[in-house]
Amino acid sequence: MKKFYLTTPIYYVNGAPHIGHAYTSIAADVLARWQRLDGCEVFFLTGTDEHGQKVEKAAAEAGIDPQRFTDQVAADFRAMAAAMGVSNDDFIRTTEERHRRACVALWERLAANGAIYLGHYEGWYAVRDEAFYGEDELVKKPDGTRLAPTGAPVEWVREPSYFFRLSAWQEKLLAFYEQNPDFIAPAARRNEVLSFVRGGLDDLSVSRTSFRWGIPVPNDPAHVMYVWLDALTNYITAAGFPDEAAARWPFWPADLHIVGKEIVRFHAVYWPAMLMAAGIAPPKRIYSHGWWTVEGEKMSKSLGNVIDPRALVAEFGLDPLRYFLLREVPFGNDGDFSRRALITRLNGELANDLGNLAQRTLSLIARNCDGLRPEIGVRIAADQALLAASGALADVLRERLQRLAFHEALEEVWKTVRAANAYIDHQAPWALRKTDSARMAVVLRVLLDALRGIATVLQPFMPDSMARMLDQLGVPEGERNLAALAEDLPAGASLPVPSGIFPRFVEAAG
Ligand code: MSP
C-alpha cells in the first residue's frame, strides 16, 4: 500500500483555537481522507507547540505554571480538532517525553556533524513571532521604534547562544529547490523563499538562556533549544525518530507539510537545512495557504472578532462550514469570512443544488419503485452523458487535490450536480410515471448512480452528510471508496426512507 504522511503545523497554546487554526486542520483532513479513500495508508499528524517565551508569558499572565497551562490549552486544541471532524492518527505535544528524546537526538547529530557551535547572539527578536530579524528587515516607525515585518514588536537581545551553520546551506538549498520544483507551492511563496535564500543566509541562533520553558540543550542546561528547532522536530518525533526501526519511520520523509504563509520560511529553509545537516531526508512538499479576515477585518482580540469555529458548527453544522472554507477561497489566497457568504453557499449549493436533487430522486424511488433500487435497463445518450461526468469525478478530483485546488475540486463536482439537476428537469421522471414507467425507472437509476459518484468523492469534504447520503443511496459501508465505483450495485436492494440532508438556513428574525 502506498504510504502518505501529512501534517498540520502544531498550534501555539498561548491562545484559544480559532477559525484560522480550524482552516489549516480541515484542509489537511480533506487530503488525509481523500488519500485513504484512494487506497493509501495515511499517517495524518496534528498537535500543539508548547514551548517558548510566548507560551511562558501567556502562562505567567494566566497565573498558572506552564505545564498546567499547556495541559489545558492543548486539551482545548484536541477538542477543537475532534469538533471539526479532523481524522488525525496522532496528536503530538512538544512537552511529551518522546519529543524531548527526538530533539536531543537531533541536536546531538547536528553537533556531531559540526553543524552547531557556541557563540554569542545579539540582535532583534520578536517574541510574538518567536523569530529573529535582521536590521534591514525591520520597519522603522516615525517615533523611532522598530517593528518586525509582521508588525510584531521586537526587542534587542544579547546573550550566549548556540548557532546552527545555516550559512553553509545556501547553495545546497538552492540546488535542492531546483531539483525539486514542487517543493514549495504556490509559486508566489516559492519565489519569496528563493529570493530570501539567494540574498544570503546568516547562521541561526538555536538556543536561548533568557527563559526556561523549553528543552534543555544536551550538556549545557543553561540553554533551552530555540522553539522553532523544537517545533519542527515534531514531524520526525511522531514518525518515531530517533528509532529508525519504529513502525512509523517508513512514513518519513513526509509527503506534505501544510502551513500558513507566515511560517513558510521555517518550513522551507530552516527545516530542510537542519534535516540535511543531520543526515535525514527533507520532506517532499510544503504547501502554504493564505489568511482569513472576518467580515473584512483582521481577526484580533482587541476587535473582539475572533471566531471560535465551534460556535459556527453549532449554528450552521460542521459540514457546511467545512464546505464553505474550502469552496469560498482558492487555497493559497487570502480570504474573507462572512456569515452572508456562508449562508448563500449553504442554501444555494448544499440545500438547493445537492440536497434537493437527492431528496427528489429518493422520494420518487420511494413512491414509485417501492423503495427498491431500479434495474439499469436500456440507457440513452443523455443517460450516458451524465454517468460519464459523475464517473470521471474521481480522476478529476485526484488531479485537483494533488494541486491542493480544493475550490476547483468542488466546482468540478458542482458541474455534475448542476448537470444532474438539468437532467432530472428535462427527463421529468414524475411525468414518465404515467406514460412510460420503464423509462422512469431507468432515469431514476441513472440519478441514483450519479448521486453515488458525487457522494463518494465528496466524503472527504463532508464526511457526516455524505455518510448519510450514501446510507440513503443504499451503498454498503465497504463500498464507499474510489475503487468500488467501478462496480454497479445490484438492482432490487431496498433503500431506506429518505430524509433531507442539508436543511435550509433561515436567519432568526430580530
Ligand atoms: N507553532 C507555530 C507552528 C509550528 S509548526 C512546526 C505556529 N502556530 S500558530 O498557532 O500561530 O499558527 C498555526 C497555523 O494557523 C498557521 O498555519 C497559521 O497560518 C494558521 N492561522 C492562524 N491564523 C490564521 C488566519 N487568520 N487565517 C488562516 N490561517 C491562520 O505558527
Residues whose N, C-alpha, C, O or C-beta is under 5 A from the ligand:
A	BS01	MSP	P9 I10 Y11 Y12 G20 H21 Y23 T24 D49 A231 L232 V259 G260 K261 I263 G290 W291 W292
